[in-house]
Amino acid sequence: MKKIVASIFAFAIAAPMLSQAQKSTKKAYSFDNLPVVAQTSFKKDTFNIVNYGAKSDGVTLVTKSINDAIVACNKKGGGVVLVPKGLWVTGPVELKSNVNLHLAHNAILQFTRDFSQYALVQSNWEGLPQMRNQSPLWAVNQTNIAVTGYGIVDGGGDAWRFVKKSKLTESQWKNLVASGGVLTEDKKTWYPSQKSLEGSKIKGNPGEIRADKSAAYYDSLKDFFRPNLLVFTSCKKVLLEGVTFQNSAAWNIHPLMCEDVTIRNVYAKNPWYAQNGDGLDIESCKNVLVENSTFDVGDDGICIKSGRDAWGRKRAMPTENVIIRNSTVYHAHGGFVIGSEMSGGAKNIFVSDCTFIGTDIGLRFKTTRGRGGVVENIHIKNINMMDIPGEAILFDMYYAAVDPIPLVGDKRDAPKVETLPVTEETPVFKDFFINNVVCDGADKAIFVRGLPEMSIANINLNNINIKSKKGIDIQEGKNINLNNVKLTIEHGNPLINIQNGNDVNLKNISYNSADLLFRISGDRNSNIKTSGLDVSKAQKQAEFLAGAQEKSLQINK
């Protein structure tokens, strides 16, 4: 008996040690060891919405028919809810566990433009808890759900969105104004209704959920609270496949706090002028696969988020273990984006074999003071870009919530540079590994701008070939490593600008020509080194400004 007790006691001590050892020896994620995303599985039983009274006459609301079919499918253990070919007008649709909502060829699920069909609900807006109109497609705390097939999901977003005059042609603007709606006092922005305009006038967060705000208050601004097209919250095992998601009032596809999400062969489409018209926003999710998909939208294309400011830090749910591959982004503010609402952090992100054509910025990583959060272990390879109006690769910790490319008449002042204390509100960007990028046409090749109190750190760019107007700009960066970078630029004055850079290693940088090779500024530069750099193509090697010392730069030594 004593021997048995001793053995049990020994096992009780050893078990936690063994578990800890197993955790410590777990192989780190890499392109050779990608995260595993659990997949959905559905019964073959099919529930045709026609059998529940749906009519595809383009007029009759089929909201009840679709939701009744989903409830019946769920209660019988799951299966397929079929939307046959035809034009189906509906209000909000709520997915239930074990249900695959399947759109047949030539099926259009058209969400109604009648705002009264959308209840005001407690939801989320740009990383903050907010009162919003119920999303057209939504699910909460469900498991094993899908939207699949070959049809189109249209959010009727043109009925909700405000539009800036500067984003339309003169004829388009006249037609829009003639259609109804109201204008701002300066006549530069159109709103679809007075309620929508009134919401825009309220400073801060008009949809913020507070005890002192009544139902009447929210209703007075109802039209302003634009819903995202698809929002799945706290769901597990999600599949979106084959369907076109378009014309959203705001973001198109928004998995929020979900686990094991697969998005495959989808097309996300919004007008290029659509405010907040993101394609895909993956927020505080774990284990995500996005592949073989296309995005052509009015804001960021594929975006990683994790909550905003104190709310995001309190939620403390990073977006992690994400695979994005074989996808294309056309018009968008950014091709692949992290931020700016990343207060819960992001890690273990793997992006490969993607194409960005005409996106304002190619690879876009943005945050600002107040966010907090750590973005780390970001791996990107095999990216092709064309016709990028802004930066091909951008890291910016001064995000100002404006369009990346100024519109006609926009005035942009450089941010005030000051050093503030490091707190939980200070964001962190570190450990980025970007390999094999080709860009034919950009305004600036590479832009890195950290904070004086928190440099962007451990940025590794290898095998980069960029044709652009301007070269490389590094501000407040630490341990920045560029290897085998080829620049074909129009304006090389300077080719490389560095302001308060530390441990900047430039190896095998080639270029066509430059008036000035380096401009070094600031009194906190150190250990800037080059090797394999042909200085003969530059008329002048370096200039040092604002307290920078010549010893901070070592060329080919």
Phi, psi and omega in degrees: 000317179299321180295321180296314179300317180297320180295317179298317180296319180295321179293321180299325178284320186286327185302310179297324179295320179295317180299317179295322179295320179296320179296318184290336181263002178299130183291133181295148177295144177202177176296339176268352180217071185283154175301153178259131180250118179295142186255159178279164176206133186230150172292159182276350180306133186242135180240102183280128184295339177298325180289352178249017172099005182288141177234133183261058180261003179075005182232310185292129176290131181249019183307309183295321181298313181295313182292327175295320179295320179295316179297316179297318178299315179299316183293334181265017174096003175102175181150213185245127170261116188264127170256103184291176177299147183136172178256113186246118179263129187213159167269196184304141180242128183251118178283146177238162183304142175068021180247130174252107176279111190246123179261123180287169172306138177065026173261130176241119174263099185262114179280134189298150176268007176276104186298336182294344179280352184250113180286148171284127184225159174285121185217218186214140178220116179050045173087005180236144173297128184213158169277129181221165166290141181305136180292143178306313175246121183210157177202146180224127175057041178250160182231137176064071181230157183204153165234114187225175173121215190226002187269193184239134171252115183247123186275359181061033189295336181296338178284341185255326193284144165274156185225134177273136180302324183294348182260002181238159171287167181299319180293316179299318181295316180298319179294321179295312181298321181292340182285348183125202180079187182224156179251153171292167183300326181275002177064021184257349181223135179257134174241144185289342181204167179293322178301318179297316179297317181298322177298325181290340183276345184277126180286155180079225183244092182300334180270005182303134182275113181221151183295333183275002177257125184271168176299325179295324178297310181297321181294328180293343181242013190311316186294340181283336187274074184295132179274148166288149186295309180233120176231113173251122186245128176053044178253156179236141183058087183239138176230128169238121187211129168083342190273152170265124176251118189217164171056051178279151174294331179215235179297147180281298187236124187220086169284127187236119179056039180258166180225135181063075182245129176241127178235114191223132174057036176261160176234116178254125191222127174220154173302148185294336181271004185290114177295134182058026185273052180300157176276300183222124176239109180264108189242121176051043180251157180232131179067089185226137174236124174238123182210151173055040184239162184231140183227132179213095198221183184261355178219215184296144183282287177244118190228139177255128179223168178202036178096161189242128172054221187300324179296317179294320179292323179293319177299319174056044178238098178291157166275122188216155177062063185242134177241124177232123185208155173053046181232159184234136175238125175266239182295134177185161174290333176207147178287292170246132190225143166237126178105189358278346180277085184231035189291339175273354178094168176209140181201158179057059179250131183233114182240129182210150170055054179239155181235132177239122181234113177078010176289144182306317176229149180280276175264118190233118180236115192225143174200183178201165175302144183101336181287313192068197177086153180239125173252121187207163179056061180251122186239124184223136178208156173059064180244129176246136181226151174218143169055059180264113183294333181251228182274142174291315179228124185226131168239121184218123178258016176240037182302133187242015177057044174230163177303139183296332178251116182301138174277168180301128179094346177293137175244123183241121175262144177296144180296147176291128182266117176211151180265125180245161178297148175279124180225186176295344179275356181276120179284158180229127170243125179202160173061065174252136180231108185238122185229144172061073177240131175236130179226121177256089176105108174206162175286313179227142184288301186221130179229124178233118180225105177264187177262149178303326181271350181209093179293148165291132192229150174059059177257124186236113180242123183229139176057066182244130180230110187229132171255120186206171177285319183235164189266243189246136180227114182239120180231126179054055177241146182228135182055059178259121185240117178242126184226131180056061178250124179249124181243128171242105191235159178269322185237103180255060181221074006264171170288317182230121176252128179229124177238116181051056176260140181231133181055058177260118184246118183243109185241126177057055174268122179244153184203164182278313178192164178200138171290316180228128183284309182231139163240116181249125180224155181098154184262014181236034174271146175199146170055052173265117188234146172233154171214145180069029182257124178275105183277350186291340181279352181258138177291327179222140185282309188202151167227151187236125186230161171052045175091000179290144181250145183299329183292345180289341182248125178238112183261117176054046177240000000 
